Amino acid sequence: MNLGNWQLDSVSGGAFSIDGGVAFGIVPRTLWGKLMPPDENNRVRLGANCVLARDGRQAILIDTGYGDKYSALDRNFWSLETGSPVLEGLARLGVDAADVDLVVLSHLHWDHAGGATQLDAQGRLVPTFPRARYVTGRIEWQDALSQAPELLTAYPLQNLQPLAEANVIELIEGNTEIVPGLTAVHTGGHTRGHMALKFESAGQQAMFIGDVCATSLHLHRMWNLSYDTYPLVTRRIKPRLLGEVADAGAWIIWPHDTRTVCARLERHPQRGFEVVDRRAQL
């Protein structure tokens, strides 16, 4: 997708399967099951959609998927893809890990930040993108490293400590312009420090909305992930962000939709919003 000076490309960070109740929270299976039929184990298939953004000066990666560090047991439990999906996806675009200048992490859950680190030839944990600086929210980083018992499984330290040790982390606060034309929008909701990422150029806009609206099936205010730590915040911020996208005629990019990676939205008198101009890739 060309967006003014930006070239935006879809990069898969890997597909995975989770329980449908986790994906749709309080929504009854009789509703979500019609739209996303589960398998025999009540699981639905989600993507870990990342974005490669290039403006002729730098290459920026939004999120990294889950990476390749998981045990055989974990891979089987989540039905993870083999290898490193994000590196393979970048390679299909002719981009090497060393070509990435900046990695922006919407938040630090395993399925978004797992690909940020990898094991090197000596079995040491190192940043996956050797030349890149990594940007995330200060609140998110503090929560991820807090070792709070209720957050431990969401934030594996193997994804984060190598970044701190390599001194490549840059922490931002609130709504911050990361580079010209790319702004972090602090949303909270899914996590306390969760961010959406907004691209702007030549009067055009696109928003990577992150997990406050995981797929195109989550447009309704009450449809949110069970992983949300602050679901009431999600239900407040999501309609506001969707309204901004719809009113601006902007593109919305979903992090977990396997069929509709991006689309435009229109306001709907009964449903709130509806999807138009669906695209499977950027």
C-alpha positions as CSV (number, residue, x, y, z in Angstrom):
1,M,0.0,0.0,0.0
2,N,1.3,3.4,-0.9
3,L,0.3,6.1,1.6
4,G,1.9,9.3,0.6
5,N,5.6,8.9,1.3
6,W,5.0,5.6,3.1
7,Q,5.2,2.2,1.5
8,L,3.3,-0.2,3.9
9,D,3.6,-3.9,3.5
10,S,2.0,-6.8,5.4
11,V,4.4,-9.1,7.2
12,S,3.1,-12.2,9.0
13,G,4.5,-12.8,12.5
14,G,2.9,-16.2,12.4
15,A,-0.6,-17.7,12.9
16,F,-1.7,-19.4,16.1
17,S,-4.8,-21.0,17.6
18,I,-6.5,-19.9,20.8
19,D,-9.7,-20.8,22.6
20,G,-12.6,-18.9,21.2
21,G,-13.7,-17.7,24.6
22,V,-10.3,-16.0,24.9
23,A,-10.7,-14.3,21.5
24,F,-14.2,-13.0,22.1
25,G,-14.5,-12.5,25.9
26,I,-18.0,-12.3,27.3
27,V,-19.6,-12.8,23.8
28,P,-21.5,-16.1,23.7
29,R,-20.2,-18.8,21.3
30,T,-23.6,-18.9,19.6
31,L,-22.8,-15.4,18.3
32,W,-19.1,-15.5,17.5
33,G,-19.2,-19.1,16.3
34,K,-21.3,-18.1,13.4
35,L,-18.7,-15.7,12.2
36,M,-15.5,-17.6,13.1
37,P,-16.4,-21.3,13.5
38,P,-14.0,-23.0,16.0
39,D,-12.3,-26.3,15.6
40,E,-13.1,-29.5,17.5
41,N,-11.2,-28.1,20.5
42,N,-13.1,-24.8,20.5
43,R,-10.1,-22.9,19.1
44,V,-10.0,-20.2,16.5
45,R,-7.1,-19.3,14.2
46,L,-5.6,-15.9,14.5
47,G,-2.8,-14.2,12.7
48,A,0.0,-12.1,14.2
49,N,0.0,-9.3,11.6
50,C,3.0,-7.0,11.5
51,V,3.7,-4.0,9.2
52,L,6.9,-3.0,7.4
53,A,6.9,0.7,6.7
54,R,9.4,2.3,4.4
55,D,9.8,6.0,3.4
56,G,13.0,5.8,1.4
57,R,15.1,6.7,4.4
58,Q,14.4,4.0,6.9
59,A,12.7,0.7,7.4
60,I,10.3,0.4,10.4
61,L,8.7,-2.8,11.6
62,I,5.5,-2.6,13.7
63,D,5.4,-5.6,16.0
64,T,7.3,-8.8,15.5
65,G,4.9,-11.7,16.0
66,Y,5.9,-14.6,18.3
67,G,9.3,-15.6,17.1
68,D,10.9,-19.0,17.2
69,K,12.0,-19.6,20.8
70,Y,9.1,-21.7,22.0
71,S,9.3,-25.3,23.2
72,A,7.7,-28.2,21.3
73,L,5.0,-28.3,23.9
74,D,4.2,-24.6,23.5
75,R,4.3,-24.9,19.7
76,N,1.8,-27.8,19.9
77,F,-0.5,-26.0,22.4
78,W,-0.8,-22.9,20.3
79,S,-0.3,-24.6,16.9
80,L,2.5,-22.3,16.1
81,E,4.2,-22.1,12.7
82,T,7.7,-23.4,12.4
83,G,10.8,-21.2,12.0
84,S,10.7,-17.5,12.4
85,P,7.6,-16.2,10.6
86,V,8.5,-12.5,10.8
87,L,12.0,-13.0,9.3
88,E,10.6,-15.3,6.6
89,G,8.0,-12.7,5.8
90,L,10.5,-9.9,5.6
91,A,12.7,-12.0,3.3
92,R,9.8,-12.4,0.9
93,L,9.9,-8.6,0.6
94,G,13.7,-8.7,0.1
95,V,14.4,-7.3,3.5
96,D,17.0,-8.8,5.9
97,A,17.0,-8.4,9.6
98,A,19.9,-6.0,9.4
99,D,18.0,-3.8,7.1
100,V,15.4,-2.8,9.8
101,D,16.2,0.5,11.4
102,L,13.4,0.7,13.9
103,V,11.1,-1.7,15.6
104,V,8.0,-0.3,17.2
105,L,6.1,-2.6,19.7
106,S,2.4,-1.8,20.2
107,H,2.7,-3.7,23.5
108,L,4.9,-6.5,24.8
109,H,2.7,-9.6,24.9
110,W,4.4,-12.8,23.6
111,D,2.5,-12.7,20.3
112,H,3.6,-9.2,19.5
113,A,7.1,-9.0,21.0
114,G,8.3,-12.6,20.8
115,G,10.1,-12.1,17.5
116,A,12.1,-9.1,18.9
117,T,14.7,-11.5,20.2
118,Q,16.2,-14.8,19.1
119,L,18.9,-17.3,19.9
120,D,22.2,-16.8,18.1
121,A,24.6,-19.5,16.9
122,Q,26.0,-19.9,20.4
123,G,22.5,-20.2,22.0
124,R,22.6,-16.7,23.5
125,L,19.5,-14.5,23.5
126,V,20.1,-11.4,21.4
127,P,18.0,-8.8,19.6
128,T,16.7,-10.2,16.3
129,F,17.3,-6.9,14.4
130,P,20.9,-6.1,15.1
131,R,20.9,-2.5,13.8
132,A,17.5,-1.4,15.1
133,R,16.4,0.6,18.0
134,Y,13.3,-0.7,19.7
135,V,10.5,1.7,20.8
136,T,7.7,0.9,23.2
137,G,5.7,2.7,25.9
138,R,7.3,3.4,29.3
139,I,4.3,2.1,31.2
140,E,4.2,-1.0,29.1
141,W,7.9,-1.7,29.7
142,Q,7.5,-1.2,33.5
143,D,4.6,-3.5,33.7
144,A,6.3,-6.2,31.6
145,L,9.4,-6.2,33.8
146,S,7.5,-5.9,37.0
147,Q,7.2,-9.7,37.5
148,A,3.7,-9.1,38.9
149,P,2.3,-12.7,39.4
150,E,-0.8,-12.0,37.3
151,L,1.3,-10.8,34.4
152,L,4.1,-13.3,34.3
153,T,2.8,-15.6,31.5
154,A,1.9,-12.6,29.3
155,Y,5.4,-11.1,29.3
156,P,8.2,-13.8,29.0
157,L,11.4,-12.1,30.0
158,Q,13.3,-13.9,27.2
159,N,11.6,-11.5,24.8
160,L,12.6,-8.4,26.7
161,Q,15.8,-8.8,28.8
162,P,18.1,-9.1,25.8
163,L,16.8,-5.7,24.5
164,A,17.6,-4.1,27.9
165,E,21.1,-5.7,28.0
166,A,21.9,-4.5,24.5
167,N,20.7,-1.0,25.4
168,V,18.5,-0.7,22.3
169,I,15.2,0.2,24.0
170,E,13.7,3.7,23.7
171,L,10.7,4.3,26.0
172,I,8.1,6.9,25.1
173,E,5.1,8.3,27.0
174,G,1.6,9.3,26.0
175,N,0.9,10.3,22.4
176,T,4.3,10.7,20.8
177,E,5.6,11.3,17.2
178,I,8.1,8.6,16.8
179,V,9.4,9.8,13.4
180,P,7.7,12.3,11.1
181,G,4.5,10.8,9.9
182,L,4.3,8.0,12.5
183,T,2.6,8.7,15.9
184,A,2.1,6.4,18.8
185,V,-1.4,6.8,20.4
186,H,-1.6,5.6,23.9
187,T,-4.8,3.7,24.3
188,G,-4.5,1.6,27.4
189,G,-7.3,-1.0,27.7
190,H,-5.7,-4.2,26.4
191,T,-2.7,-3.5,28.6
192,R,-2.1,-0.4,30.7
193,G,0.5,0.8,28.2
194,H,-0.9,-0.4,24.9
195,M,-0.4,1.8,21.9
196,A,-2.0,2.2,18.5
197,L,0.2,3.5,15.7
198,K,-1.0,6.1,13.2
199,F,0.7,6.8,9.8
200,E,0.1,10.1,8.1
201,S,1.4,11.4,4.8
202,A,0.1,13.6,2.0
203,G,-3.3,13.9,3.6
204,Q,-3.7,10.1,3.9
205,Q,-3.9,8.1,7.1
206,A,-3.7,4.5,8.3
207,M,-3.9,3.2,11.8
208,F,-2.5,0.0,13.2
209,I,-5.1,-0.3,16.0
210,G,-3.5,-3.1,18.0
211,D,-5.4,-5.3,20.3
212,V,-8.1,-2.9,21.4
213,C,-9.8,-4.1,18.2
214,A,-8.1,-7.4,17.4
215,T,-10.0,-8.3,14.2
216,S,-12.7,-6.9,11.9
217,L,-15.1,-9.0,13.9
218,H,-14.4,-7.0,17.1
219,L,-15.9,-3.7,16.0
220,H,-18.7,-3.9,18.5
221,R,-18.0,-2.0,21.8
222,M,-18.5,-5.2,23.9
223,W,-16.5,-7.6,21.8
224,N,-13.0,-7.7,23.2
225,L,-10.3,-10.2,24.1
226,S,-10.3,-11.9,27.5
227,Y,-6.7,-10.9,27.8
228,D,-7.7,-7.3,28.2
229,T,-6.4,-6.1,31.6
230,Y,-8.7,-3.0,31.5
231,P,-11.7,-4.1,29.5
232,L,-13.8,-1.0,30.4
233,V,-11.0,1.2,29.0
234,T,-11.0,-0.8,25.8
235,R,-14.8,-0.4,25.5
236,R,-14.4,3.4,25.9
237,I,-11.4,4.0,23.6
238,K,-12.3,1.6,20.8
239,P,-15.4,3.5,19.5
240,R,-13.5,6.7,19.6
241,L,-10.6,5.4,17.6
242,L,-12.9,3.6,15.1
243,G,-14.8,6.9,14.7
244,E,-11.6,8.8,14.0
245,V,-10.7,6.2,11.3
246,A,-14.1,6.3,9.7
247,D,-14.4,10.1,9.7
248,A,-11.0,10.5,8.2
249,G,-11.5,7.9,5.5
250,A,-8.4,6.3,6.8
251,W,-7.3,2.7,6.6
252,I,-7.5,0.5,9.7
253,I,-5.0,-2.4,10.1
254,W,-5.9,-5.3,12.3
255,P,-3.3,-7.3,14.3
256,H,-5.0,-10.6,14.4
257,D,-7.4,-10.9,11.4
258,T,-6.4,-13.8,9.1
259,R,-8.7,-12.7,6.3
260,T,-9.0,-8.9,6.4
261,V,-5.7,-7.3,7.2
262,C,-6.9,-3.8,6.4
263,A,-10.0,-2.0,5.4
264,R,-11.9,1.3,5.6
265,L,-14.8,1.9,7.9
266,E,-18.1,3.7,7.7
267,R,-20.4,4.6,10.5
268,H,-23.6,2.5,10.7
269,P,-26.8,3.7,12.5
270,Q,-27.4,0.3,14.1
271,R,-24.1,-1.5,14.3
272,G,-21.9,1.5,15.0
273,F,-19.4,0.7,12.2
274,E,-19.2,-1.5,9.2
275,V,-16.3,-2.6,7.1
276,V,-15.9,-1.5,3.5
277,D,-13.1,-2.0,1.0
278,R,-11.6,-5.1,2.6
279,R,-8.1,-6.2,1.7
280,A,-6.2,-9.4,2.6
281,Q,-2.9,-7.6,2.4
282,L,-1.6,-4.0,2.6
